[in-house]
Amino acid sequence: MAMVGVDGLVEALAQPFLLAKVDQHAAAVRQSITAAGKPIDSISLAGYARSVIAVHQRHGRPLPTPDSVDWSDADWTVLRLVSVCSLADAADAF
């Protein structure tokens, strides 16, 4: 949440196109977790986020920070992480 979640959710609430992208990614995350037979809870969401970050790092890319993100053109990793935060917020997983 601290990495990009708070800023991403604030930006998404202010920019409808970004909120739509986050919602699409959240649907994909939800589908992936439920297809694995897991509940949408803090443990599953944290594991999913760790996997996204691990893949990002394996490709040698720096982790995003709020000041490094261009919210008008956020990349897949950022959108995925913000969507995980959105799902966690909706599930009161914090």
Steps between C-alpha positions, in 0.01 A plus 500: 500500500784738588686432175233619254163406649399816683610737224362268234158478660487878548594552135248237385220675687594825327546355150218279367717341229748386765225370725368293207847350445537421872154338501595282199821391671312436826261269314796305358666477843173383659456238226858375538474464877159330496609268216777382732234415757603775740286763670543871432666583831814671626713186471404424140527863392840542665625183331374619164666841546829334600486291182443807284793678665726193466435474126559873461834473681606189304472711187749743652258789526500732801200485726254782447470784747219756511727774366627282212155407365342683209137438600375593152703208362552261792657168402356152557687442827378824654142436391514148641635617835245779527224252416622267778483796739151579377386144566667501842326825587163362386555182705613697808821301484710772664 
